[in-house]
Amino acid sequence: MNAPDPFETMVLGPDERKIVCVRDSRNPSAAVITVNKEDHTLGNLLRVQLLRDPKVLFSGYHVPHPLQSKFVLRVLTVEGYSPIEAVSGAFNDLISEMSLLEERFRTELNNHQNPQAASHF
């Protein structure tokens, strides 16, 4: 079978970097960002979050090969707004949203486990 060992799809090697960013030499508002050891789950979340930003003109990603655990993200922003700044903001927004989701989930789980503790008006 050609599939890599599951361990290899999650752990960075000694010479690997998690994120590699290459700015477009012709357009400073464009960049190609490669994220290693991740897949469609994070790629699509990040793409959608970037498109929520009004200063982002384009965001798309692709997985170069199904047996490689990485995705390539392309970002184009308005002039004066760095693609790296946009991606950093998108990551921070996703972290906040996931924290809120976790908090709400734990609250609902607690209410479900202790129905008398829940206040229903």
N, C-alpha and C positions, 0 to 999 in steps of 0.2 A: 504494500500500500504506500502511496506517495505522501500521505498526510504526515505532517510533522508531529513530533512528540508534544502532547498538550502543554508540558512544562515550557517548551520553547516558544509557545505562542503567547506566554504571559510574562516571562521574566526577561528583562533586558540583558544582553550580553555585555562583556566588558568594553567593547568598542562601539556599542549602540547608544544613540541618544533618543530620548522619548519624543522630542519634537525638533524637527529641522525646518527652518524657514528660509525660503529663497525669494528675495524681492525681485520684482521685474525691473530690469535695467532701463527699459523704455518708459515705464509708467510707475512712479513711486507709490501710487495708490493701489497697486496690485501685488499679490504675493501668492506663492504656492507653498503650502505648509504640509509636511508629511508627519503623520502621527504614528509611531511604531507601537506594536503590541496592542492595538485596538481594532475594532471592526465597525460594521454598519451601525451598531447601537449608538456609539458615541458620535460617529460621523454624521448620522442623520439628525441627532439631537443638536449638534453644534451648527449644522447647516441651517436648520429651522430657527434656532436662536439668533443667528447672525442676520437672517432675513427680517427679523422683528426690529432690527436697528435701522432707523430711517437713513442713517449715513452709509449704510452698506448697499451698494448697487447690485452686486452679484455675489452669490455664495453657492458653491456646488462641490461635491466630493465624489470620488470613486475609489473602489478597491482594485488595485492593479491586477491581482491574481487571487483566486479563492484560497490558495494554500499559503499565501503570505498574510501575516497578521499585521496589516497596516492599511491606512487610507490616506489619500492625497486630497487636500482641501484647497480650493481656489477661492480667493477673496478679492473683490474689487470694491473700493470705497470712494467716497467723494474726495475731492482734492483737499488736502490739509488734515485728513483723518487717516491715520496709519492703520493698515490691515492688522498689524500686530496688536494695536490698541483695541481694535474691534474684537479680535479673537479673545484677548484677555478679558474684556468686558463680558463677552458671551459666556466664557467659562465661569466667571464670578456670578453671573445671573443664574446659570444652571445650578451652581452649588447652592445658591439661596433658594431656588425653587425646590430642589431636592430636600433641603433642610426643612422647608415648610411642609412638604409632602410627608416627610417622616414624622414631624410633630403632629400633624393632623391624623395620620394613621395610628400613632401611639395613643392619642386621645380617644379615637373611636374604638380602638381595641380595648382600652381600659374601660370605656363605657359599656362595651359589650360584655366584658368579663364581670363587671360590677354594675348591674343594671340599676340598683338602688342608688348608686353614687351619681348617676346621670340625672341632670335636671331637665325635665321636659315640660315646657310651658304650653 
